Amino acid sequence: MADWTEKLREAQKAVREIEQKLANPEPGSDIGSLARQLGEARPLADASDRFFKILNGIEDARSLSNEDDRELAELAVLEVQELETELALVEEEIRTLLVPRDPNDSRNAILEVRAGAGGDEAALFASDLFRMYTRFAETRGWTVELLSSSESTGGGYKEVIISFSGAGAFGTLKFERGVHRVQRVPTTESQGRIHTSTVTVAVMPEAKDVDININPSDLRIDVFRSSGPGGQSVNTTDSAVRITHEPTGVVVTCQDEKSQHKNKARAMKVLRARLLEAEHERLALERSDARKLQVGSGDRSEKIRTYNFPQSRVTDHRAGITLHRLEQILEGDLEELFETVSLKLNEQEQSRVVEDSI
């Protein structure tokens, strides 16, 4: 049993202090903010109350189990067993509550798909993933906006950036970041050999203006004529926009719209998201130098998931599961996969939090 005594006592104390402030508010107090804090703190405090009550009950029952009265001692042993079962359930609830809630989970998401190793086949699979995520978003009722795309000469995408607007979009998609590996026979392969290619996926919470303070003087904005695969002109005006954030070197290009104004707005949305993600990454690395970047280099070995076409299977290497329903998954049927992966990764985070608390 984990020794959470100090953390749980702190949770109980925090609720008492907030309740006291609400009962006797000081002039200028933000009652709404205090009420939200109370709502967030109460679940752990309530679980703490039950935890200590059960512990006390076990202690009392164990003392009775040593009584000379045999019948009373047997009843006490049974009560200890029942209370220990209840305690295990409360401990599991506490493990979940101790995992810090990601404040970005409720935000909209910006998802970037890039072809990695594998040339044209990687670009074609990037297109498959773009379609998969779009189909899934439609089942959720989210709004999908194509922010930027760069097509490959052999078909598919070298890069595609999409915005998903809807309840819990980032929290739902955040575990998709990483390297996705595909194993299939390309249409151009005459001897039926299976090729392995990779696509990298990055997922970022959509940033708000208040999250990232961007100094206009730090931006270099270039406009140019949009072009498609192979460099052919697809627009006769300088509507494409490239924004460079000079302090960080982050570059965003948008050219899908005919309007320079719209391309600039889209590029700024992506830029804000990338800068916010970079700041989150910096803070995370300060807490743990061992934390890996979310997509790595795109090498075939850095995979989170494999899509094997000959066997019609999808294997998620983090959750350790394999589903033999590749076609449905690529059509956007991702609920089972997402739920299993989320459960596994949250369990890992719970274990880490528990270890830190002992």
C-alpha positions as CSV (number, residue, x, y, z in Angstrom):
1,M,0.0,0.0,0.0
2,A,1.4,3.4,-1.0
3,D,2.1,5.9,1.7
4,W,0.0,8.8,0.5
5,T,-0.7,10.2,4.1
6,E,1.0,13.6,3.5
7,K,-0.6,14.2,0.1
8,L,-4.0,13.2,1.2
9,R,-3.8,15.3,4.4
10,E,-2.8,18.2,2.2
11,A,-5.9,17.6,0.0
12,Q,-8.2,17.6,3.0
13,K,-6.6,20.8,4.3
14,A,-6.9,22.5,0.9
15,V,-10.6,21.9,0.8
16,R,-11.1,23.2,4.3
17,E,-9.2,26.4,3.5
18,I,-11.2,27.0,0.3
19,E,-14.5,26.4,2.1
20,Q,-13.5,28.9,4.8
21,K,-12.7,31.5,2.2
22,L,-16.1,31.0,0.6
23,A,-17.9,31.1,3.9
24,N,-16.1,34.3,4.9
25,P,-15.0,36.0,1.6
26,E,-12.5,38.8,1.8
27,P,-13.3,42.1,-0.1
28,G,-12.5,41.6,-3.8
29,S,-12.4,37.8,-3.6
30,D,-13.1,36.0,-6.8
31,I,-15.9,33.8,-5.7
32,G,-16.2,32.1,-9.1
33,S,-12.5,31.1,-9.0
34,L,-12.8,29.8,-5.5
35,A,-15.8,27.7,-6.4
36,R,-13.9,26.2,-9.4
37,Q,-10.9,25.4,-7.1
38,L,-13.3,23.7,-4.6
39,G,-14.8,21.6,-7.4
40,E,-11.4,20.5,-8.6
41,A,-10.1,19.8,-5.1
42,R,-13.1,18.0,-3.6
43,P,-12.9,14.6,-5.4
44,L,-9.4,13.9,-3.9
45,A,-10.4,15.2,-0.5
46,D,-13.5,13.0,-0.5
47,A,-11.5,10.0,-1.5
48,S,-9.0,10.9,1.3
49,D,-11.8,11.0,3.8
50,R,-12.9,7.5,2.8
51,F,-9.3,6.3,2.8
52,F,-8.6,7.3,6.4
53,K,-12.0,6.2,7.6
54,I,-11.4,2.7,6.2
55,L,-7.9,2.6,7.6
56,N,-9.3,3.4,11.1
57,G,-12.0,0.8,10.6
58,I,-9.4,-1.9,9.7
59,E,-7.4,-1.0,12.8
60,D,-10.4,-1.2,15.1
61,A,-11.5,-4.5,13.6
62,R,-8.0,-6.0,13.9
63,S,-8.0,-5.2,17.6
64,L,-11.3,-7.0,18.0
65,S,-10.0,-10.1,16.1
66,N,-7.7,-10.7,19.1
67,E,-10.6,-10.9,21.6
68,D,-11.2,-14.0,23.6
69,D,-14.8,-14.1,22.3
70,R,-14.4,-16.4,19.4
71,E,-17.6,-15.4,17.6
72,L,-16.7,-11.7,17.9
73,A,-13.1,-12.4,16.7
74,E,-14.4,-14.3,13.6
75,L,-16.7,-11.4,12.8
76,A,-13.9,-9.0,13.1
77,V,-11.7,-11.0,10.7
78,L,-14.5,-10.9,8.1
79,E,-14.9,-7.2,8.6
80,V,-11.1,-6.7,8.0
81,Q,-11.4,-8.6,4.7
82,E,-14.4,-6.5,3.6
83,L,-12.7,-3.2,4.5
84,E,-9.4,-4.3,2.8
85,T,-11.5,-4.8,-0.4
86,E,-13.0,-1.4,-0.1
87,L,-9.5,0.1,0.6
88,A,-8.2,-1.4,-2.7
89,L,-11.0,0.3,-4.6
90,V,-10.4,3.7,-2.9
91,E,-6.6,3.3,-3.6
92,E,-7.3,2.8,-7.3
93,E,-9.5,5.9,-7.3
94,I,-6.8,7.9,-5.6
95,R,-4.1,6.7,-8.1
96,T,-6.3,8.2,-10.8
97,L,-7.0,11.4,-9.0
98,L,-3.3,11.9,-8.2
99,V,-2.4,12.0,-11.9
100,P,-2.2,15.7,-12.7
101,R,-4.9,16.8,-15.1
102,D,-3.7,18.2,-18.4
103,P,-5.3,21.7,-18.6
104,N,-5.0,21.5,-22.4
105,D,-7.2,18.4,-22.8
106,S,-10.3,20.4,-23.5
107,R,-8.7,22.6,-26.2
108,N,-8.9,22.3,-29.9
109,A,-6.0,20.5,-31.6
110,I,-3.6,21.1,-34.4
111,L,-2.3,17.9,-35.9
112,E,0.7,17.7,-38.3
113,V,1.3,14.6,-40.5
114,R,4.7,14.3,-42.3
115,A,6.1,11.7,-44.6
116,G,9.2,10.1,-43.0
117,A,11.3,7.3,-44.4
118,G,10.0,5.6,-47.5
119,G,9.7,8.2,-50.2
120,D,6.5,8.2,-52.2
121,E,5.0,5.3,-50.2
122,A,5.4,7.4,-47.0
123,A,3.7,10.3,-48.6
124,L,0.8,8.1,-49.7
125,F,0.4,6.8,-46.2
126,A,0.5,10.3,-44.8
127,S,-2.5,10.9,-47.0
128,D,-4.1,7.8,-45.5
129,L,-3.6,9.0,-42.0
130,F,-4.9,12.5,-42.9
131,R,-8.1,10.8,-44.2
132,M,-8.3,8.5,-41.1
133,Y,-8.2,11.4,-38.6
134,T,-10.6,13.5,-40.7
135,R,-13.1,10.6,-40.8
136,F,-12.8,10.1,-37.0
137,A,-13.3,13.8,-36.4
138,E,-16.5,13.7,-38.4
139,T,-17.9,11.0,-36.2
140,R,-17.2,13.2,-33.2
141,G,-18.9,16.2,-34.8
142,W,-15.7,18.2,-34.8
143,T,-15.0,21.0,-37.2
144,V,-12.0,20.1,-39.5
145,E,-9.9,22.8,-41.2
146,L,-7.0,22.1,-43.5
147,L,-4.4,24.7,-42.5
148,S,-1.6,23.8,-44.8
149,S,-0.5,21.0,-47.2
150,S,2.4,20.1,-49.4
151,E,1.7,17.4,-51.9
152,S,4.2,14.9,-53.2
153,T,5.0,14.4,-56.9
154,G,4.1,10.8,-56.5
155,G,0.8,11.5,-54.8
156,G,0.0,11.8,-51.2
157,Y,1.4,14.5,-48.8
158,K,4.9,15.4,-47.8
159,E,3.2,17.4,-45.1
160,V,-0.3,18.2,-44.1
161,I,-1.5,20.3,-41.1
162,I,-5.1,20.1,-39.8
163,S,-7.1,21.9,-37.1
164,F,-9.7,20.0,-35.2
165,S,-12.2,22.1,-33.2
166,G,-14.5,20.3,-30.8
167,A,-14.9,19.1,-27.2
168,G,-11.8,17.5,-25.9
169,A,-10.0,17.3,-29.3
170,F,-6.5,17.7,-28.0
171,G,-7.1,15.3,-25.0
172,T,-8.4,12.7,-27.5
173,L,-5.7,13.0,-30.1
174,K,-2.6,13.8,-28.0
175,F,-1.5,10.1,-27.7
176,E,-1.2,9.9,-31.5
177,R,2.0,11.8,-31.6
178,G,5.0,9.8,-32.6
179,V,6.1,7.6,-35.5
180,H,3.6,5.5,-37.4
181,R,5.0,2.6,-39.4
182,V,3.3,1.1,-42.4
183,Q,4.1,-2.3,-44.0
184,R,2.5,-3.0,-47.4
185,V,3.2,-3.8,-51.0
186,P,3.4,-0.6,-53.1
187,T,1.4,-0.5,-56.3
188,T,4.6,0.0,-58.2
189,E,6.2,-3.2,-56.7
190,S,6.1,-5.9,-59.5
191,Q,7.5,-8.7,-57.3
192,G,5.1,-8.3,-54.4
193,R,7.7,-7.3,-51.9
194,I,6.5,-5.6,-48.7
195,H,8.0,-2.2,-48.1
196,T,8.2,-0.5,-44.7
197,S,7.7,3.3,-44.5
198,T,7.1,5.8,-41.7
199,V,5.0,8.9,-41.1
200,T,5.5,11.2,-38.1
201,V,2.5,12.7,-36.3
202,A,2.7,15.8,-34.0
203,V,-0.3,16.9,-32.0
204,M,-0.4,20.3,-30.3
205,P,-3.1,22.2,-28.3
206,E,-4.4,25.2,-30.2
207,A,-2.8,28.3,-28.5
208,K,-4.7,31.3,-27.5
209,D,-3.4,34.8,-27.9
210,V,-2.9,35.1,-24.1
211,D,-0.8,31.9,-24.0
212,I,2.0,33.1,-26.3
213,N,3.1,36.7,-26.5
214,I,4.5,37.2,-30.0
215,N,6.3,40.4,-30.7
216,P,5.6,41.5,-34.3
217,S,9.1,42.7,-34.6
218,D,10.3,39.1,-34.1
219,L,8.5,38.0,-37.2
220,R,9.8,37.9,-40.8
221,I,6.9,37.6,-43.2
222,D,7.5,36.7,-46.8
223,V,4.8,36.4,-49.5
224,F,5.2,34.5,-52.7
225,R,3.3,32.8,-55.5
226,S,1.7,29.5,-54.5
227,S,2.9,26.4,-56.3
228,G,1.9,22.8,-56.4
229,P,3.8,19.5,-56.8
230,G,6.8,20.0,-59.1
231,G,6.7,23.7,-58.7
232,Q,4.0,24.5,-61.2
233,S,2.1,27.7,-60.4
234,V,-1.4,27.2,-59.0
235,N,-2.0,30.9,-58.3
236,T,-1.3,34.1,-60.2
237,T,-0.9,36.4,-57.2
238,D,1.5,36.5,-54.3
239,S,-0.9,34.9,-51.8
240,A,1.3,32.3,-50.1
241,V,2.7,33.3,-46.8
242,R,5.9,32.2,-45.0
243,I,6.3,33.4,-41.4
244,T,9.6,33.0,-39.6
245,H,9.8,33.5,-35.8
246,E,13.4,34.7,-35.7
247,P,14.2,34.2,-32.0
248,T,13.4,30.4,-32.3
249,G,13.8,29.8,-36.0
250,V,10.4,28.3,-36.3
251,V,9.1,28.6,-39.9
252,V,5.5,28.2,-41.0
253,T,4.2,28.3,-44.6
254,C,0.6,28.4,-45.7
255,Q,-0.4,28.6,-49.4
256,D,-3.7,26.7,-49.7
257,E,-5.9,29.7,-49.8
258,K,-6.1,32.2,-52.6
259,S,-6.3,35.0,-50.0
260,Q,-3.0,36.2,-48.5
261,H,-4.9,37.4,-45.5
262,K,-6.3,33.9,-44.8
263,N,-3.0,32.2,-45.4
264,K,-1.4,34.6,-42.9
265,A,-4.1,33.9,-40.3
266,R,-3.6,30.2,-40.7
267,A,0.1,30.4,-40.5
268,M,-0.1,32.5,-37.3
269,K,-2.4,29.8,-35.8
270,V,0.1,27.1,-36.5
271,L,3.0,29.3,-35.3
272,R,1.3,30.0,-31.9
273,A,0.6,26.3,-31.5
274,R,4.3,25.3,-32.2
275,L,5.6,28.0,-29.9
276,L,3.3,26.8,-27.1
277,E,4.3,23.2,-27.6
278,A,8.0,24.2,-27.6
279,E,7.4,26.0,-24.2
280,H,5.6,22.9,-22.8
281,E,8.5,20.7,-24.0
282,R,11.1,23.0,-22.4
283,L,9.2,22.9,-19.0
284,A,8.9,19.1,-19.3
285,L,12.5,18.7,-20.0
286,E,13.4,20.7,-17.0
287,R,11.3,18.3,-14.9
288,S,12.8,15.2,-16.6
289,D,15.9,15.3,-18.7
290,A,15.1,11.8,-19.9
291,R,11.8,12.8,-21.7
292,K,12.0,12.1,-25.4
293,L,10.8,14.4,-28.1
294,Q,7.4,13.4,-29.4
295,V,8.3,12.4,-33.0
296,G,12.0,11.7,-33.0
297,S,13.8,11.6,-36.3
298,G,11.3,9.6,-38.3
299,D,13.6,6.5,-38.3
300,R,11.8,3.2,-38.7
301,S,12.9,2.0,-35.2
302,E,11.2,4.9,-33.4
303,K,7.6,3.6,-33.8
304,I,4.5,3.8,-31.7
305,R,2.3,1.9,-34.0
306,T,2.5,-0.4,-37.0
307,Y,-0.1,-0.8,-39.8
308,N,0.5,-4.1,-41.5
309,F,-1.6,-4.5,-44.7
310,P,-0.9,-8.1,-45.6
311,Q,-2.1,-9.3,-42.2
312,S,-4.8,-6.6,-41.9
313,R,-3.5,-5.7,-38.4
314,V,-2.7,-2.6,-36.4
315,T,-0.3,-3.0,-33.5
316,D,0.1,-0.3,-30.9
317,H,3.5,-0.9,-29.3
318,R,2.9,1.3,-26.2
319,A,-0.3,-0.4,-25.2
320,G,0.9,-3.9,-26.4
321,I,-2.3,-4.6,-28.3
322,T,-3.0,-5.8,-31.9
323,L,-6.3,-5.3,-33.7
324,H,-7.1,-7.2,-36.9
325,R,-9.3,-4.6,-38.4
326,L,-7.0,-2.4,-40.4
327,E,-9.6,-1.3,-42.9
328,Q,-12.1,-0.1,-40.4
329,I,-9.4,1.8,-38.4
330,L,-8.2,3.6,-41.6
331,E,-11.8,4.5,-42.2
332,G,-11.8,6.4,-38.9
333,D,-13.1,3.7,-36.5
334,L,-10.6,4.6,-33.8
335,E,-12.7,4.5,-30.6
336,E,-11.4,1.1,-29.4
337,L,-7.8,1.8,-30.2
338,F,-7.9,5.3,-28.6
339,E,-9.6,4.0,-25.5
340,T,-7.1,1.1,-25.0
341,V,-4.0,3.3,-25.6
342,S,-5.3,6.1,-23.3
343,L,-6.0,3.6,-20.5
344,K,-2.5,2.0,-20.8
345,L,-0.6,5.3,-20.9
346,N,-2.7,6.7,-18.0
347,E,-1.9,3.6,-16.0
348,Q,1.8,4.2,-16.6
349,E,1.4,7.8,-15.5
350,Q,-0.4,6.7,-12.3
351,S,2.4,4.3,-11.5
352,R,5.0,7.1,-11.9
353,V,3.0,9.4,-9.7
354,V,2.6,6.7,-7.0
355,E,6.4,6.0,-7.1
356,D,7.1,9.7,-6.7
357,S,4.7,10.0,-3.8
358,I,6.2,7.2,-1.7
